Amino acid sequence: MALRTVMVLVMVVGCVGDQSCSLLGQTTLLFLGTKINLPAYLINGFNYFLFFFLTSFDPREFQFAQILIFALEEINNRSDLLPGLSLGYQVYDACGSVPKAIQSALALMNSPGIYDSLSEPSSCSRHPAVLGIVGVSTLIVSYALIFYTHFSISSIQISHFATCACLSNRKKYPSFFRTIPSDLYQSQALAKLVKHFGWTWVGVVNSNSDYGNNGMATFIEAAHQEGVCVEYQEAIFRTDSREKLLKTVRVMRRATARVVVLFVGLGDLIPLLNVLAHEGDPGLQWVGSESWITARMLAEKQSYSFLRGAVGFAFGNIKLDGLEGFLDSVHPSQDPDNALLREFWETVFQCSFNRSREENRGTLCTGAESLAGLKNQYNDVSDLRISSKVYTAVYAIAHSLHDLLTDLKNHSGRSNISITTYTPQQAREDILFNGHGDTVARYELINWQQEADGTLNFHSVGLYDTSMPPEKTLMINQKKMVWAGGQVPVSVCSQSCPPGTRKAVQKGKHVCCYGCLPYSNVCYLCDLEYWSNENRDHCVLKPVEFVSFEEIMGIVLVCFSLFGTGFTTLIAVVFFIHRDTPIVRANNSELSFLLLFSLTLCFLCSLTFIGRPSEWSCMLRHTAFGIAIVLCISCVLGKTLVVLMAFRATLPGSNVMKWFGPPLQRLCVIALTFIQVLICVIWLTISPPFPYKNMLHYKEKVILECNVGSAIGFWAVLGYIGLLAVLCFVLAFLARKLPDNFNEAKFITFSMLIFCAVWITFIPAYVSSPGKFTVAVEIFAILASSFGLLFCIFAPKCFIILLRPERNTKKHVMGKTNTYTQLKDY
């Protein structure tokens, strides 16, 4: 909250070429839900005017006035906003006095003389109406201007700095609006902030003004709702004596709360900081309001270094392109009759344009001085958090006036007023209003961090946005935060009670200050994830059990899986090297390599069953293995059918192999595997597996496992595997005695016998195994069946290739029949 008063008045006076004054009519302006009856005039020789009231020549206040002019020039140069019309301005000085500012406001109501410089008495019989007032920084002047706008049916007030929550009462102040959030939201944000860091025991200091008293009252109420207790409350003002400020400092030092919330205006805070600097670093954590948390003058003062680590909320900063050059270009020569500009020039350069006052100022103003060389709040455009609100307020007035004239054109039928749709010029933020006429609150969380050179800088470490869902309203990046003590401060009245004790409220003290009493013989149940400790006086977490990579059983299973993967890869390399030999070419070498690939996937799939179950691993482990093992069995089934068809083809007049060539074999494998893929997709879509904490099987521990989700989907996957395995076993069994020196059907029969035996014994073992051993049984079944297929089908071939190469001939493979001739190409 600023210490000055700034007012902007928009006069509905305009000219579009007519040389006479006439009443255009009366219309109703709907501005943010408020209806205003507005008589509109055209007055000879003038466009629209804005009046700006300064309280003093504070550089920041004068910057506000120049930003008003900057915004007006932007609007006047636009063709899409108020086309054909221009806005003017006048600046008035309230002399640093609140009563003087109120007198100026009352003059608007009681005397038309304020407009005499704008229009000749003969121009119109009625004086132009004030469309709106933009600004005012102090609450009391806001009340005076609200009183004016309340009795002026053609006026509204848009404040850029009046934050009191009391002004949100739409029934009492229907014509009041603002481009800055109400303190209600900041107070609530501060309460959520202290709660977020666990600071349940805080001290509070506020300005003894409407800003501080109202803001702190809202904070205390919100803090109580968050479970935060206030140890003490102190009120200060800039005119307080040093003795009173020392008393406040002593209260802060003696208190046990290590966090202090300062809802204080900048002017009220500086005297307190001076006393604190003289007394020494109090070692407190400071939480500040927007009025001082981004005050550069505080951060640059070495004696205030105890503010390092301070946190607080500030309005978002924006950049106005061209503003810096505009501020530096201001010069009295541009407007010689502007007494306020001349006085401002004399104030900042400590000179005088009047020789009679030269002795007091020390030097004579030459006009060669330049504002570009100064470094003060006037030409500092790095922080426009408040100044931009003036810019936004002026544009709000312009947009409403634009809409008003559009409405007049539509109802009066006058074609000489040309209006087009407007777009914002440099608006970097969306200005949203709620039902109370307040903007939706959006604050940055600022953290004061000390740099290597000892200076303090402001860092944005979070965001508070009331337009977001409740769980995302306050977002903080704690990794970017820096604290004075190196870690998050602790500020509680009572520490957590030790095990075996309970909280006991103490009479006459805050609920945050409790005692700890031993438990009586009354027992209470622990939650399902907890059980009692050895002393049976405290609940502790149960151990969580699953097959991990660190335990011995997990390591053994991983070793077998990797061994199977490596051995399968080695066999594939051997087959590739001897791919042109009869023993490899027999019975479709393509299916042999595909079978080796699918076996590799089976071995690797067992690894997904090891480790902490997650959503993805639970869905992957069963479906990946189901698809991989079906691909494997489909290859074996294809090889079995090739053997049967080959011996069938040796009969006179048979052309079976012509129809069951490599293309049909590939199609058979793809079709059979696709059915399993379809089953898995349906399973995952309807009811996929998910991580599950089994707390019913054991009382003393939690079994972390994968729930299959849909039992039908799980058993459908296993059932389809069993169906293909049985079919393959039956066909291989029928072909086991076919004549040949190397009948592969014998080895397929034996491999499928092992496969079926493993999975038949798996079912009762899987159902009856406790805890993590259920997963171990499933992994064992995968590895055992995969090793069975690998060794039974490929071990005899590797034996001949590596140890009996003399048998790896066409003559030996052909044996008693010419079956090899049928097999070598399939």
PyMOL commands that set and color helices and strands:
alter all, ss='L'
color gray80, all
select helices_A, chain A and resi 59-76+98-110+112-115+139-151+165-168+183-196+210-225+242-254+266-279+296-299+302-307+323-328+332-334+339-349+355-361+371-373+387-412+470-472+478-480+552-577+582-585+589-609+615-649+656-659+662-686+711-734+744-768+773-803+805-807+810-814+819-823
alter helices_A, ss='H'
color red, helices_A
select strands_A, chain A and resi 7-11+22-31+34-42+48-54+87-93+130-135+156-159+176-178+201-207+229-236+259-263+285-288+311-315+442-450+456-465+474-476+501-505+514-518+530-532+539-541+544-545+690-694+702-707
alter strands_A, ss='S'
color yellow, strands_A
deselect
rebuild
show_as cartoon
